[in-house]
Amino acid sequence: KAMQPDVKVVGAEPETAAPFARSWAANAPREFPERQTTFVDGAGGSSIIPRMWERMRPVTDGAIVVTLDETRRAMQLMAEKARVISEGAGALPVAAALSGKAGDGPMVAVVSGGNLDMRKFCELIAI
């Protein structure tokens, strides 16, 4: 972002734990008390820590909320087409891109996290 200020940096969260999106909309840290525990357990939460908000706000350009089904489909696509095994949180940026919510044009999705049980993964992506 410092080298290419026109590059957009957008966060992706699951619909069940999206405090960043709520904070972004309010332009201030907000809580997400309706948080639900799901297979996307490495992202989101019930709130944004004010100090974290202060660091994130200047270097981000928005937040995208994706459904659990969109996340599941992203996990499935990455496994089938790219042979990438990702946990739910790691699939959020791909889910955002595939959903169309991230716009169009060139995108980079940072996919990280493989901390999941393979049996659970297979259940999640089963057709």
MOPAC internal coordinates of N, CA, C and O (Angstrom, degrees):
PM7 1SCF
backbone

  N    0.0000 0     0.00 0     0.00 0    0    0    0
  C    1.4506 1     0.00 0     0.00 0    1    0    0
  C    1.5293 1   109.57 1     0.00 0    2    1    0
  O    1.2310 1   120.37 1   142.11 1    3    2    1
  N    1.3219 1   116.89 1   -37.89 1    3    2    1
  C    1.4603 1   119.65 1   179.52 1    5    3    2
  C    1.5260 1   111.06 1   -66.59 1    6    5    3
  O    1.2310 1   120.39 1   144.67 1    7    6    5
  N    1.3310 1   116.87 1   -35.33 1    7    6    5
  C    1.4647 1   120.50 1  -179.07 1    9    7    6
  C    1.5240 1   112.40 1   -85.14 1   10    9    7
  O    1.2310 1   119.80 1   151.11 1   11   10    9
  N    1.3080 1   117.99 1   -28.89 1   11   10    9
  C    1.4686 1   123.78 1  -178.95 1   13   11   10
  C    1.5297 1   108.52 1  -131.49 1   14   13   11
  O    1.2310 1   119.52 1  -100.48 1   15   14   13
  N    1.3213 1   118.53 1    79.52 1   15   14   13
  C    1.4693 1   120.87 1  -175.70 1   17   15   14
  C    1.5258 1   114.54 1   -58.97 1   18   17   15
  O    1.2310 1   120.11 1   157.54 1   19   18   17
  N    1.3333 1   117.40 1   -22.46 1   19   18   17
  C    1.4640 1   119.44 1  -179.73 1   21   19   18
  C    1.5283 1   112.75 1   -79.70 1   22   21   19
  O    1.2310 1   119.86 1   170.27 1   23   22   21
  N    1.3253 1   117.86 1    -9.73 1   23   22   21
  C    1.4623 1   121.54 1   176.65 1   25   23   22
  C    1.5280 1   108.32 1   -70.36 1   26   25   23
  O    1.2310 1   120.87 1   -45.17 1   27   26   25
  N    1.3154 1   115.95 1   134.83 1   27   26   25
  C    1.4641 1   121.29 1   178.78 1   29   27   26
  C    1.5274 1   109.33 1   -94.56 1   30   29   27
  O    1.2310 1   120.76 1   -46.83 1   31   30   29
  N    1.3108 1   116.16 1   133.17 1   31   30   29
  C    1.4582 1   122.85 1   175.72 1   33   31   30
  C    1.5263 1   106.57 1  -114.83 1   34   33   31
  O    1.2310 1   121.34 1   -63.17 1   35   34   33
  N    1.3284 1   115.04 1   116.83 1   35   34   33
  C    1.4605 1   120.63 1  -174.83 1   37   35   34
  C    1.5212 1   109.43 1  -127.40 1   38   37   35
  O    1.2310 1   120.64 1   -44.77 1   39   38   37
  N    1.3056 1   116.37 1   135.23 1   39   38   37
  C    1.4568 1   121.19 1   177.28 1   41   39   38
  C    1.5158 1   110.97 1   -88.42 1   42   41   39
  O    1.2310 1   120.53 1   -26.85 1   43   42   41
  N    1.3205 1   116.60 1   153.15 1   43   42   41
  C    1.4644 1   121.88 1   176.64 1   45   43   42
  C    1.5238 1   109.01 1  -125.04 1   46   45   43
  O    1.2310 1   121.05 1   -44.94 1   47   46   45
  N    1.3176 1   115.59 1   135.06 1   47   46   45
  C    1.4602 1   121.46 1  -179.00 1   49   47   46
  C    1.5248 1   109.87 1  -134.07 1   50   49   47
  O    1.2310 1   120.60 1   -23.42 1   51   50   49
  N    1.3364 1   116.45 1   156.58 1   51   50   49
  C    1.4631 1   119.21 1   174.87 1   53   51   50
  C    1.5260 1   110.38 1   -78.40 1   54   53   51
  O    1.2310 1   120.80 1   -28.11 1   55   54   53
  N    1.3102 1   116.07 1   151.89 1   55   54   53
  C    1.4600 1   121.37 1  -179.84 1   57   55   54
  C    1.5258 1   112.70 1   -59.63 1   58   57   55
  O    1.2310 1   120.26 1   159.09 1   59   58   57
  N    1.3017 1   117.11 1   -20.91 1   59   58   57
  C    1.4613 1   122.52 1  -176.56 1   61   59   58
  C    1.5246 1   113.65 1   -89.17 1   62   61   59
  O    1.2310 1   120.13 1   174.52 1   63   62   61
  N    1.3197 1   117.35 1    -5.48 1   63   62   61
  C    1.4666 1   121.66 1  -179.18 1   65   63   62
  C    1.5196 1   108.33 1  -160.23 1   66   65   63
  O    1.2310 1   120.55 1   -98.23 1   67   66   65
  N    1.3273 1   116.56 1    81.77 1   67   66   65
  C    1.4661 1   120.16 1  -172.43 1   69   67   66
  C    1.5323 1   113.32 1  -127.39 1   70   69   67
  O    1.2310 1   119.89 1  -120.64 1   71   70   69
  N    1.3328 1   117.82 1    59.36 1   71   70   69
  C    1.4615 1   118.27 1   179.16 1   73   71   70
  C    1.5272 1   113.67 1   -70.48 1   74   73   71
  O    1.2310 1   119.67 1   151.72 1   75   74   73
  N    1.3325 1   118.24 1   -28.28 1   75   74   73
  C    1.4635 1   119.25 1   179.70 1   77   75   74
  C    1.5227 1   110.40 1   -67.27 1   78   77   75
  O    1.2310 1   120.21 1   136.36 1   79   78   77
  N    1.3237 1   117.20 1   -43.64 1   79   78   77
  C    1.4672 1   120.26 1   178.90 1   81   79   78
  C    1.5266 1   110.56 1   -62.05 1   82   81   79
  O    1.2310 1   120.48 1   137.16 1   83   82   81
  N    1.3123 1   116.69 1   -42.84 1   83   82   81
  C    1.4666 1   120.02 1   178.46 1   85   83   82
  C    1.5274 1   110.35 1   -65.05 1   86   85   83
  O    1.2310 1   120.25 1   139.11 1   87   86   85
  N    1.3116 1   117.13 1   -40.89 1   87   86   85
  C    1.4644 1   120.84 1   178.46 1   89   87   86
  C    1.5196 1   110.75 1   -65.68 1   90   89   87
  O    1.2310 1   120.63 1   139.10 1   91   90   89
  N    1.3321 1   116.39 1   -40.90 1   91   90   89
  C    1.4647 1   120.76 1   179.52 1   93   91   90
  C    1.5288 1   110.20 1   -60.42 1   94   93   91
  O    1.2310 1   120.64 1   135.09 1   95   94   93
  N    1.3246 1   116.38 1   -44.91 1   95   94   93
  C    1.4685 1   120.88 1  -179.21 1   97   95   94
  C    1.5274 1   111.57 1   -63.56 1   98   97   95
  O    1.2310 1   120.40 1   146.57 1   99   98   97
  N    1.3221 1   116.85 1   -33.43 1   99   98   97
  C    1.4627 1   121.45 1  -178.94 1  101   99   98
  C    1.5248 1   112.69 1   -91.83 1  102  101   99
  O    1.2310 1   120.47 1   170.73 1  103  102  101
  N    1.3343 1   116.72 1    -9.27 1  103  102  101
  C    1.4647 1   122.67 1  -175.71 1  105  103  102
  C    1.5331 1   111.83 1    56.99 1  106  105  103
  O    1.2310 1   121.44 1  -145.10 1  107  106  105
  N    1.3222 1   114.84 1    34.90 1  107  106  105
  C    1.4648 1   121.44 1   177.98 1  109  107  106
  C    1.5301 1   107.81 1  -164.84 1  110  109  107
  O    1.2310 1   120.07 1   -25.65 1  111  110  109
  N    1.3189 1   117.48 1   154.35 1  111  110  109
  C    1.4661 1   119.34 1   179.30 1  113  111  110
  C    1.5292 1   111.16 1   -58.71 1  114  113  111
  O    1.2310 1   120.95 1   -45.58 1  115  114  113
  N    1.3106 1   115.79 1   134.42 1  115  114  113
  C    1.4612 1   121.34 1  -179.54 1  117  115  114
  C    1.5255 1   110.02 1  -133.90 1  118  117  115
  O    1.2310 1   121.59 1   -23.29 1  119  118  117
  N    1.3078 1   114.56 1   156.71 1  119  118  117
  C    1.4616 1   120.64 1   176.84 1  121  119  118
  C    1.5233 1   109.86 1   -91.92 1  122  121  119
  O    1.2310 1   121.15 1   -20.20 1  123  122  121
  N    1.3217 1   115.41 1   159.80 1  123  122  121
  C    1.4599 1   123.31 1   176.83 1  125  123  122
  C    1.5282 1   106.31 1  -131.61 1  126  125  123
  O    1.2310 1   120.42 1  -107.07 1  127  126  125
  N    1.3447 1   116.80 1    72.93 1  127  126  125
  C    1.4683 1   120.05 1  -173.04 1  129  127  126
  C    1.5254 1   114.46 1   -66.50 1  130  129  127
  O    1.2310 1   119.92 1   161.02 1  131  130  129
  N    1.3211 1   117.75 1   -18.98 1  131  130  129
  C    1.4587 1   120.30 1  -179.57 1  133  131  130
  C    1.5287 1   113.00 1   -84.12 1  134  133  131
  O    1.2310 1   120.32 1  -166.41 1  135  134  133
  N    1.3260 1   117.00 1    13.59 1  135  134  133
  C    1.4647 1   122.43 1  -179.72 1  137  135  134
  C    1.5234 1   111.14 1   -49.90 1  138  137  135
  O    1.2310 1   121.43 1   -41.59 1  139  138  137
  N    1.3308 1   114.87 1   138.41 1  139  138  137
  C    1.4633 1   121.36 1   177.45 1  141  139  138
  C    1.5296 1   109.03 1  -122.79 1  142  141  139
  O    1.2310 1   120.75 1   -37.18 1  143  142  141
  N    1.3067 1   116.18 1   142.82 1  143  142  141
  C    1.4574 1   121.21 1   176.47 1  145  143  142
  C    1.5269 1   108.54 1   -81.83 1  146  145  143
  O    1.2310 1   120.83 1   -52.93 1  147  146  145
  N    1.3379 1   116.02 1   127.07 1  147  146  145
  C    1.4647 1   121.74 1   179.96 1  149  147  146
  C    1.5255 1   109.07 1  -139.41 1  150  149  147
  O    1.2310 1   120.58 1     9.26 1  151  150  149
  N    1.3150 1   116.51 1  -170.74 1  151  150  149
  C    1.4630 1   120.73 1   176.17 1  153  151  150
  C    1.5253 1   111.78 1   -68.25 1  154  153  151
  O    1.2310 1   119.67 1   165.52 1  155  154  153
  N    1.3246 1   118.24 1   -14.48 1  155  154  153
  C    1.4690 1   121.63 1   175.50 1  157  155  154
  C    1.5292 1   106.28 1   -92.10 1  158  157  155
  O    1.2310 1   121.10 1  -105.95 1  159  158  157
  N    1.3171 1   115.49 1    74.05 1  159  158  157
  C    1.4588 1   119.85 1  -173.01 1  161  159  158
  C    1.5215 1   114.33 1   -96.82 1  162  161  159
  O    1.2310 1   120.14 1   179.14 1  163  162  161
  N    1.3125 1   117.34 1    -0.86 1  163  162  161
  C    1.4591 1   119.89 1  -178.98 1  165  163  162
  C    1.5177 1   113.55 1  -104.78 1  166  165  163
  O    1.2310 1   120.12 1  -165.24 1  167  166  165
  N    1.3325 1   117.38 1    14.76 1  167  166  165
  C    1.4705 1   120.93 1  -179.26 1  169  167  166
  C    1.5157 1   109.21 1  -145.25 1  170  169  167
  O    1.2310 1   121.70 1   -19.60 1  171  170  169
  N    1.3053 1   114.36 1   160.40 1  171  170  169
  C    1.4576 1   119.05 1   178.84 1  173  171  170
  C    1.5134 1   110.97 1    70.75 1  174  173  171
  O    1.2310 1   121.24 1     6.06 1  175  174  173
  N    1.2814 1   115.24 1  -173.94 1  175  174  173
  C    1.4510 1   121.14 1  -178.89 1  177  175  174
  C    1.5055 1   108.46 1   171.93 1  178  177  175
  O    1.2310 1   121.15 1    18.80 1  179  178  177
  N    1.3134 1   115.41 1  -161.20 1  179  178  177
  C    1.4552 1   118.44 1   179.96 1  181  179  178
  C    1.5228 1   112.46 1  -101.29 1  182  181  179
  O    1.2310 1   120.12 1   174.68 1  183  182  181
  N    1.3273 1   117.37 1    -5.32 1  183  182  181
  C    1.4672 1   119.41 1   178.04 1  185  183  182
  C    1.5284 1   110.75 1  -166.00 1  186  185  183
  O    1.2310 1   121.89 1   -13.06 1  187  186  185
  N    1.3143 1   113.99 1   166.94 1  187  186  185
  C    1.4664 1   121.75 1   171.50 1  189  187  186
  C    1.5251 1   106.57 1  -107.32 1  190  189  187
  O    1.2310 1   120.19 1   -53.49 1  191  190  189
  N    1.2917 1   117.25 1   126.51 1  191  190  189
  C    1.4610 1   121.32 1   177.43 1  193  191  190
  C    1.5283 1   107.70 1   -69.05 1  194  193  191
  O    1.2310 1   119.62 1   -51.13 1  195  194  193
  N    1.3331 1   118.33 1   128.87 1  195  194  193
  C    1.4673 1   119.97 1  -177.28 1  197  195  194
  C    1.5278 1   114.11 1   -50.69 1  198  197  195
  O    1.2310 1   120.13 1   139.17 1  199  198  197
  N    1.3087 1   117.36 1   -40.83 1  199  198  197
  C    1.4684 1   119.25 1  -179.84 1  201  199  198
  C    1.5315 1   111.21 1   -64.91 1  202  201  199
  O    1.2310 1   120.12 1   142.57 1  203  202  201
  N    1.3370 1   117.38 1   -37.43 1  203  202  201
  C    1.4595 1   121.08 1   176.45 1  205  203  202
  C    1.5257 1   109.74 1   -66.25 1  206  205  203
  O    1.2310 1   120.13 1   138.10 1  207  206  205
  N    1.3337 1   117.35 1   -41.90 1  207  206  205
  C    1.4632 1   121.67 1   178.05 1  209  207  206
  C    1.5350 1   110.12 1   -56.65 1  210  209  207
  O    1.2310 1   120.46 1   135.87 1  211  210  209
  N    1.3143 1   116.72 1   -44.13 1  211  210  209
  C    1.4655 1   121.09 1  -179.81 1  213  211  210
  C    1.5256 1   111.42 1   -59.51 1  214  213  211
  O    1.2310 1   120.28 1   146.03 1  215  214  213
  N    1.3163 1   117.06 1   -33.97 1  215  214  213
  C    1.4696 1   120.80 1   179.85 1  217  215  214
  C    1.5312 1   112.07 1   -81.86 1  218  217  215
  O    1.2310 1   120.45 1   144.05 1  219  218  217
  N    1.3354 1   116.75 1   -35.95 1  219  218  217
  C    1.4647 1   121.12 1  -176.51 1  221  219  218
  C    1.5233 1   112.81 1   -76.96 1  222  221  219
  O    1.2310 1   120.33 1   138.88 1  223  222  221
  N    1.2999 1   116.98 1   -41.12 1  223  222  221
  C    1.4612 1   121.95 1  -171.06 1  225  223  222
  C    1.5301 1   113.43 1   -54.28 1  226  225  223
  O    1.2310 1   118.61 1   133.88 1  227  226  225
  N    1.3206 1   120.25 1   -46.12 1  227  226  225
  C    1.4721 1   119.22 1  -177.17 1  229  227  226
  C    1.5306 1   114.66 1   -70.64 1  230  229  227
  O    1.2310 1   119.76 1   161.51 1  231  230  229
  N    1.3270 1   118.06 1   -18.49 1  231  230  229
  C    1.4696 1   119.81 1  -174.52 1  233  231  230
  C    1.5258 1   113.46 1  -112.33 1  234  233  231
  O    1.2310 1   120.45 1  -172.35 1  235  234  233
  N    1.3202 1   116.75 1     7.65 1  235  234  233
  C    1.4629 1   120.04 1   177.86 1  237  235  234
  C    1.5224 1   110.09 1  -121.26 1  238  237  235
  O    1.2310 1   121.65 1   -21.66 1  239  238  237
  N    1.3244 1   114.45 1   158.34 1  239  238  237
  C    1.4634 1   120.65 1  -176.68 1  241  239  238
  C    1.5198 1   112.87 1  -120.78 1  242  241  239
  O    1.2310 1   120.02 1  -170.89 1  243  242  241
  N    1.3056 1   117.57 1     9.11 1  243  242  241
  C    1.4508 1   119.13 1   178.59 1  245  243  242
  C    1.5100 1   112.75 1   153.69 1  246  245  243
  O    1.2310 1   121.90 1     1.04 1  247  246  245
  N    1.3229 1   113.96 1  -178.96 1  247  246  245
  C    1.4611 1   121.58 1  -179.67 1  249  247  246
  C    1.5202 1   108.77 1  -141.16 1  250  249  247
  O    1.2310 1   121.11 1   -37.16 1  251  250  249
  N    1.3138 1   115.49 1   142.84 1  251  250  249
  C    1.4603 1   121.96 1   178.62 1  253  251  250
  C    1.5229 1   107.77 1  -121.97 1  254  253  251
  O    1.2310 1   121.11 1   -46.67 1  255  254  253
  N    1.3131 1   115.49 1   133.33 1  255  254  253
  C    1.4616 1   121.28 1   177.22 1  257  255  254
  C    1.5246 1   108.00 1  -104.78 1  258  257  255
  O    1.2310 1   120.85 1   -51.57 1  259  258  257
  N    1.3247 1   115.98 1   128.43 1  259  258  257
  C    1.4677 1   120.66 1   179.58 1  261  259  258
  C    1.5264 1   109.90 1  -118.09 1  262  261  259
  O    1.2310 1   121.33 1   -25.39 1  263  262  261
  N    1.3144 1   115.06 1   154.61 1  263  262  261
  C    1.4614 1   120.28 1   179.71 1  265  263  262
  C    1.5279 1   110.27 1   -79.90 1  266  265  263
  O    1.2310 1   121.40 1   -15.10 1  267  266  265
  N    1.3104 1   114.93 1   164.90 1  267  266  265
  C    1.4624 1   119.35 1   176.25 1  269  267  266
  C    1.5221 1   110.44 1   -66.37 1  270  269  267
  O    1.2310 1   120.09 1   144.21 1  271  270  269
  N    1.3244 1   117.43 1   -35.79 1  271  270  269
  C    1.4703 1   119.80 1   177.26 1  273  271  270
  C    1.5249 1   111.24 1   -65.06 1  274  273  271
  O    1.2310 1   119.92 1   139.62 1  275  274  273
  N    1.3322 1   117.77 1   -40.38 1  275  274  273
  C    1.4694 1   120.48 1   177.11 1  277  275  274
  C    1.5215 1   110.38 1   -62.97 1  278  277  275
  O    1.2310 1   120.57 1   141.40 1  279  278  277
  N    1.3195 1   116.52 1   -38.60 1  279  278  277
  C    1.4628 1   121.19 1   179.02 1  281  279  278
  C    1.5247 1   110.57 1   -67.25 1  282  281  279
  O    1.2310 1   120.62 1   135.83 1  283  282  281
  N    1.3057 1   116.43 1   -44.17 1  283  282  281
  C    1.4657 1   121.36 1   178.40 1  285  283  282
  C    1.5293 1   110.50 1   -60.24 1  286  285  283
  O    1.2310 1   120.67 1   136.12 1  287  286  285
  N    1.3393 1   116.33 1   -43.88 1  287  286  285
  C    1.4718 1   120.01 1   179.37 1  289  287  286
  C    1.5310 1   111.21 1   -64.42 1  290  289  287
  O    1.2310 1   120.21 1   142.98 1  291  290  289
  N    1.3229 1   117.20 1   -37.02 1  291  290  289
  C    1.4675 1   120.32 1   177.53 1  293  291  290
  C    1.5254 1   110.39 1   -64.77 1  294  293  291
  O    1.2310 1   120.16 1   138.20 1  295  294  293
  N    1.3203 1   117.30 1   -41.80 1  295  294  293
  C    1.4668 1   120.94 1   177.40 1  297  295  294
  C    1.5229 1   110.15 1   -60.80 1  298  297  295
  O    1.2310 1   120.86 1   136.81 1  299  298  297
  N    1.3080 1   115.97 1   -43.19 1  299  298  297
  C    1.4637 1   121.48 1  -179.80 1  301  299  298
  C    1.5248 1   110.94 1   -64.06 1  302  301  299
  O    1.2310 1   120.18 1   133.07 1  303  302  301
  N    1.3104 1   117.25 1   -46.93 1  303  302  301
  C    1.4646 1   121.29 1  -179.02 1  305  303  302
  C    1.5268 1   111.35 1   -62.44 1  306  305  303
  O    1.2310 1   120.23 1   135.39 1  307  306  305
  N    1.3249 1   117.16 1   -44.61 1  307  306  305
  C    1.4623 1   119.68 1   179.87 1  309  307  306
  C    1.5252 1   111.16 1   -62.54 1  310  309  307
  O    1.2310 1   120.39 1   141.28 1  311  310  309
  N    1.3217 1   116.87 1   -38.72 1  311  310  309
  C    1.4682 1   120.20 1   179.44 1  313  311  310
  C    1.5214 1   110.99 1   -68.27 1  314  313  311
  O    1.2310 1   120.55 1   135.26 1  315  314  313
  N    1.3256 1   116.55 1   -44.74 1  315  314  313
  C    1.4665 1   120.38 1  -176.31 1  317  315  314
  C    1.5223 1   113.27 1   -72.61 1  318  317  315
  O    1.2310 1   120.15 1   135.60 1  319  318  317
  N    1.3173 1   117.33 1   -44.40 1  319  318  317
  C    1.4649 1   120.97 1  -172.45 1  321  319  318
  C    1.5237 1   114.28 1   -93.06 1  322  321  319
  O    1.2310 1   120.17 1   146.47 1  323  322  321
  N    1.3284 1   117.27 1   -33.53 1  323  322  321
  C    1.4643 1   120.03 1  -174.94 1  325  323  322
  C    1.5275 1   113.11 1  -115.67 1  326  325  323
  O    1.2310 1   120.66 1   175.81 1  327  326  325
  N    1.3253 1   116.35 1    -4.19 1  327  326  325
  C    1.4649 1   121.22 1  -178.13 1  329  327  326
  C    1.5279 1   111.70 1    58.81 1  330  329  327
  O    1.2310 1   121.31 1  -143.29 1  331  330  329
  N    1.3281 1   115.10 1    36.71 1  331  330  329
  C    1.4605 1   122.05 1   177.85 1  333  331  330
  C    1.5230 1   107.88 1  -106.69 1  334  333  331
  O    1.2310 1   120.82 1   -56.00 1  335  334  333
  N    1.3095 1   116.04 1   124.00 1  335  334  333
  C    1.4572 1   121.85 1   177.60 1  337  335  334
  C    1.5232 1   106.86 1  -100.18 1  338  337  335
  O    1.2310 1   120.91 1   -65.02 1  339  338  337
  N    1.3158 1   115.86 1   114.98 1  339  338  337
  C    1.4557 1   120.95 1  -176.55 1  341  339  338
  C    1.5150 1   110.54 1  -124.71 1  342  341  339
  O    1.2310 1   121.21 1   -36.29 1  343  342  341
  N    1.3080 1   115.30 1   143.71 1  343  342  341
  C    1.4557 1   119.03 1   170.91 1  345  343  342
  C    1.5280 1   108.23 1   -71.79 1  346  345  343
  O    1.2310 1   120.55 1    -9.92 1  347  346  345
  N    1.3123 1   116.56 1   170.08 1  347  346  345
  C    1.4602 1   120.87 1  -177.64 1  349  347  346
  C    1.5148 1   113.83 1   -56.15 1  350  349  347
  O    1.2310 1   120.15 1   133.81 1  351  350  349
  N    1.3268 1   117.31 1   -46.19 1  351  350  349
  C    1.4637 1   120.12 1  -178.97 1  353  351  350
  C    1.5245 1   111.57 1   -62.19 1  354  353  351
  O    1.2310 1   120.39 1   142.41 1  355  354  353
  N    1.3177 1   116.87 1   -37.59 1  355  354  353
  C    1.4601 1   120.38 1   179.54 1  357  355  354
  C    1.5090 1   113.10 1   -67.60 1  358  357  355
  O    1.2310 1   120.42 1   155.91 1  359  358  357
  N    1.3301 1   116.80 1   -24.09 1  359  358  357
  C    1.4633 1   121.34 1  -179.00 1  361  359  358
  C    1.5252 1   113.08 1   -85.61 1  362  361  359
  O    1.2310 1   119.42 1   170.23 1  363  362  361
  N    1.3133 1   118.71 1    -9.77 1  363  362  361
  C    1.4646 1   121.24 1  -176.85 1  365  363  362
  C    1.5272 1   113.82 1   -56.19 1  366  365  363
  O    1.2310 1   118.51 1   134.27 1  367  366  365
  N    1.3428 1   120.45 1   -45.73 1  367  366  365
  C    1.4661 1   118.24 1  -179.52 1  369  367  366
  C    1.5227 1   112.98 1   -65.01 1  370  369  367
  O    1.2310 1   120.17 1   145.13 1  371  370  369
  N    1.3238 1   117.28 1   -34.87 1  371  370  369
  C    1.4668 1   120.11 1   177.18 1  373  371  370
  C    1.5233 1   109.31 1   -68.75 1  374  373  371
  O    1.2310 1   120.36 1   139.86 1  375  374  373
  N    1.3217 1   116.92 1   -40.14 1  375  374  373
  C    1.4636 1   120.46 1   176.97 1  377  375  374
  C    1.5259 1   110.63 1   -60.76 1  378  377  375
  O    1.2310 1   120.45 1   138.73 1  379  378  377
  N    1.3263 1   116.74 1   -41.27 1  379  378  377
  C    1.4684 1   120.35 1   178.68 1  381  379  378
  C    1.5221 1   110.91 1   -63.09 1  382  381  379
  O    1.2310 1   120.54 1   137.28 1  383  382  381
  N    1.3249 1   116.57 1   -42.72 1  383  382  381
  C    1.4676 1   120.39 1   179.55 1  385  383  382
  C    1.5228 1   111.20 1   -66.11 1  386  385  383
  O    1.2310 1   120.12 1   134.04 1  387  386  385
  N    1.3272 1   117.37 1   -45.96 1  387  386  385
  C    1.4639 1   121.25 1  -178.16 1  389  387  386
  C    1.5261 1   112.62 1   -67.05 1  390  389  387
  O    1.2310 1   120.48 1   150.74 1  391  390  389
  N    1.3205 1   116.69 1   -29.26 1  391  390  389
  C    1.4663 1   120.56 1  -178.04 1  393  391  390
  C    1.5217 1   112.56 1   -72.53 1  394  393  391
  O    1.2310 1   120.52 1   162.41 1  395  394  393
  N    1.3354 1   116.61 1   -17.59 1  395  394  393
  C    1.4583 1   120.50 1  -175.76 1  397  395  394
  C    1.5182 1   112.69 1    88.62 1  398  397  395
  O    1.2310 1   119.88 1   173.60 1  399  398  397
  N    1.3180 1   117.84 1    -6.40 1  399  398  397
  C    1.4642 1   121.67 1  -178.05 1  401  399  398
  C    1.5201 1   112.54 1   -71.54 1  402  401  399
  O    1.2310 1   120.32 1   163.17 1  403  402  401
  N    1.3233 1   116.99 1   -16.83 1  403  402  401
  C    1.4640 1   121.38 1  -179.20 1  405  403  402
  C    1.5257 1   111.84 1   -91.63 1  406  405  403
  O    1.2310 1   120.21 1  -177.33 1  407  406  405
  N    1.3121 1   117.20 1     2.67 1  407  406  405
  C    1.4610 1   120.33 1  -178.84 1  409  407  406
  C    1.5116 1   110.92 1    88.89 1  410  409  407
  O    1.2310 1   121.55 1    20.25 1  411  410  409
  N    1.3295 1   114.65 1  -159.75 1  411  410  409
  C    1.4619 1   118.82 1   179.33 1  413  411  410
  C    1.5224 1   109.26 1  -127.68 1  414  413  411
  O    1.2310 1   120.83 1    -2.82 1  415  414  413
  N    1.2987 1   116.02 1   177.18 1  415  414  413
  C    1.4601 1   120.39 1  -177.51 1  417  415  414
  C    1.5081 1   111.05 1    95.82 1  418  417  415
  O    1.2310 1   120.62 1     2.70 1  419  418  417
  N    1.3234 1   116.42 1  -177.30 1  419  418  417
  C    1.4685 1   120.54 1  -177.95 1  421  419  418
  C    1.5307 1   111.50 1   -62.34 1  422  421  419
  O    1.2310 1   121.09 1   -40.35 1  423  422  421
  N    1.3194 1   115.53 1   139.65 1  423  422  421
  C    1.4667 1   121.77 1   178.42 1  425  423  422
  C    1.5142 1   109.73 1  -140.88 1  426  425  423
  O    1.2310 1   121.69 1   -25.86 1  427  426  425
  N    1.2959 1   114.37 1   154.14 1  427  426  425
  C    1.4586 1   121.73 1   172.06 1  429  427  426
  C    1.5202 1   106.23 1  -123.96 1  430  429  427
  O    1.2310 1   120.57 1   -53.50 1  431  430  429
  N    1.3128 1   116.51 1   126.50 1  431  430  429
  C    1.4611 1   121.50 1   177.54 1  433  431  430
  C    1.5214 1   107.88 1  -112.34 1  434  433  431
  O    1.2310 1   120.55 1   -59.63 1  435  434  433
  N    1.3077 1   116.56 1   120.37 1  435  434  433
  C    1.4603 1   120.51 1   177.21 1  437  435  434
  C    1.5267 1   107.30 1   -83.45 1  438  437  435
  O    1.2310 1   120.96 1   -69.63 1  439  438  437
  N    1.3232 1   115.77 1   110.37 1  439  438  437
  C    1.4650 1   122.07 1  -179.17 1  441  439  438
  C    1.5211 1   107.26 1  -104.76 1  442  441  439
  O    1.2310 1   120.99 1   -63.49 1  443  442  441
  N    1.3189 1   115.71 1   116.51 1  443  442  441
  C    1.4603 1   119.11 1   179.73 1  445  443  442
  C    1.5194 1   108.85 1  -138.19 1  446  445  443
  O    1.2310 1   121.07 1   -17.98 1  447  446  445
  N    1.2758 1   115.55 1   162.02 1  447  446  445
  C    1.4519 1   120.72 1   176.09 1  449  447  446
  C    1.5055 1   113.53 1    92.81 1  450  449  447
  O    1.2310 1   121.09 1   -62.31 1  451  450  449
  N    1.2866 1   115.52 1   117.69 1  451  450  449
  C    1.4516 1   121.79 1   175.67 1  453  451  450
  C    1.5155 1   109.36 1  -129.54 1  454  453  451
  O    1.2310 1   121.24 1  -154.48 1  455  454  453
  N    1.3233 1   115.24 1    25.52 1  455  454  453
  C    1.4547 1   120.91 1  -175.42 1  457  455  454
  C    1.5284 1   109.78 1   -86.88 1  458  457  455
  O    1.2310 1   121.07 1  -101.55 1  459  458  457
  N    1.3412 1   115.56 1    78.45 1  459  458  457
  C    1.4519 1   119.65 1   179.03 1  461  459  458
  C    1.5124 1   110.16 1  -151.38 1  462  461  459
  O    1.2310 1   121.84 1   -25.29 1  463  462  461
  N    1.2830 1   114.08 1   154.71 1  463  462  461
  C    1.4551 1   121.42 1   177.88 1  465  463  462
  C    1.5246 1   108.29 1   -75.40 1  466  465  463
  O    1.2310 1   119.89 1   -50.48 1  467  466  465
  N    1.3197 1   117.81 1   129.52 1  467  466  465
  C    1.4675 1   120.98 1  -176.66 1  469  467  466
  C    1.5251 1   112.20 1   -63.77 1  470  469  467
  O    1.2310 1   119.78 1   146.86 1  471  470  469
  N    1.3106 1   118.02 1   -33.14 1  471  470  469
  C    1.4693 1   119.04 1   176.70 1  473  471  470
  C    1.5142 1   110.59 1   -64.36 1  474  473  471
  O    1.2310 1   120.87 1   136.73 1  475  474  473
  N    1.3203 1   115.94 1   -43.27 1  475  474  473
  C    1.4727 1   120.49 1   178.13 1  477  475  474
  C    1.5285 1   109.72 1   -63.67 1  478  477  475
  O    1.2310 1   120.59 1   137.16 1  479  478  477
  N    1.3190 1   116.47 1   -42.84 1  479  478  477
  C    1.4682 1   120.69 1   178.62 1  481  479  478
  C    1.5299 1   110.31 1   -57.74 1  482  481  479
  O    1.2310 1   120.59 1   132.39 1  483  482  481
  N    1.3118 1   116.48 1   -47.61 1  483  482  481
  C    1.4746 1   120.64 1  -179.47 1  485  483  482
  C    1.5235 1   111.45 1   -61.92 1  486  485  483
  O    1.2310 1   120.27 1   141.64 1  487  486  485
  N    1.3172 1   117.10 1   -38.36 1  487  486  485
  C    1.4679 1   120.20 1   176.69 1  489  487  486
  C    1.5251 1   110.80 1   -64.18 1  490  489  487
  O    1.2310 1   120.64 1   138.46 1  491  490  489
  N    1.3212 1   116.39 1   -41.54 1  491  490  489
  C    1.4648 1   120.89 1  -177.59 1  493  491  490
  C    1.5195 1   112.82 1   -65.88 1  494  493  491
  O    1.2310 1   120.35 1   141.27 1  495  494  493
  N    1.3203 1   116.94 1   -38.73 1  495  494  493
  C    1.4671 1   118.63 1  -175.16 1  497  495  494
  C    1.5218 1   113.44 1   -96.83 1  498  497  495
  O    1.2310 1   120.26 1  -179.56 1  499  498  497
  N    1.3352 1   117.12 1     0.44 1  499  498  497
  C    1.4701 1   119.86 1  -179.74 1  501  499  498
  C    1.5220 1   110.42 1   -58.98 1  502  501  499
  O    1.2310 1   121.26 1   -44.06 1  503  502  501
  N    1.3055 1   115.20 1   135.94 1  503  502  501
  C    1.4709 1   120.29 1  -179.20 1  505  503  502
  C    1.5132 1   109.21 1   -83.68 1  506  505  503
  O    1.2310 1   120.10 1   180.00 1  507  506  505

